[in-house]
Amino acid sequence: MIESATRLTLFTLYQLTVALGIVMLPIAVLARRVGVTLPVRRAIDATERAYEQKTKN
């Protein structure tokens, strides 16, 4: 029960992170023009790795 709840939470977090990245795309493009890089890709990669690690078990 705890395993499935943890897996569901990680999946939900991953999906929310991807959605946030899509929503922030225009802001990221403008920030990139100014010379600032937003760490959205790193957040998506980190949640994806956590979810994949949990689902392998």
ABEGO torsion letter per residue (X at the ends): XAAAAAAAAAAAAAAAAAAAAAAAAAAAAAAAAAGBBBAAAAAAAAAAAAAAAAAAX
